Amino acid sequence: MRAFVAIDLPEEVTDALSDLTSVLPVGRSVPDDNLHLTLAFLGEQTEDQLEQLHQALEIIQVQAFDLGFDGLGSFGGDATKILFARIADSQALTDLHRKLRRAAHRAGIILPRERYRPHVTLARFGRGQQWRDAERLQGFIATHASVTLPPFSVGGFSLFQSTLHPDGAIHQRLADYGFGPQVE
């Protein structure tokens, strides 16, 4: 089963991101229902591994925290594959990601050792992207570089199953994990 762990976004954030992508001149926008902040992509896992992960995630102790955005960016170099909204630096998010990696390891799930770059994927671009599309995308990023997106509170995270379809992935929530109250 293809799975990932993510933070859901509140409606006011998904609305703001949807408004932003509605004027995107190229690419395929991520549907509002699929907008999320990935903590870890788990890839293909057995039900047994996901059950072990579920048990490990249930005991993670974290207090609620706030997150904000820090502009737009893209992955893929000259042949952009993904447009994203960058998450501002957050020690609380970094700590949560570290705890999640340890929980995955305890469940026998080995995650790639790549630097965590927290972001919300806004749009994807196919292999047939033309150079003029790349110019239009870079223009969009430059124009909207200082866009103000609402900050949000994080009170938990979820485990999702992701099923690939020709029209895009379908995400199904498998479990939710709440945090303790936010400390002022």
Number of C-alpha atoms within 10 A of each C-alpha: 15 15 22 20 24 20 19 19 20 15 11 13 18 20 15 15 21 18 11 16 20 10 9 17 12 17 20 16 19 20 15 15 12 18 22 21 19 20 24 19 15 20 13 15 15 12 10 11 17 22 12 17 20 20 14 18 24 14 10 16 12 18 16 15 20 13 16 16 19 17 19 21 18 22 13 10 8 10 17 20 16 20 26 19 22 19 19 16 14 14 10 16 19 15 12 18 18 14 17 19 19 18 21 22 14 15 19 15 20 12 14 10 7 6 6 12 13 21 22 23 23 26 20 17 18 12 8 8 14 11 11 10 17 17 12 15 19 16 13 18 19 14 10 13 14 11 16 12 18 15 15 15 13 20 18 17 22 19 24 21 22 19 13 11 8 5 6 13 14 14 17 13 14 13 14 16 16 17 16 12 11 13 7 4
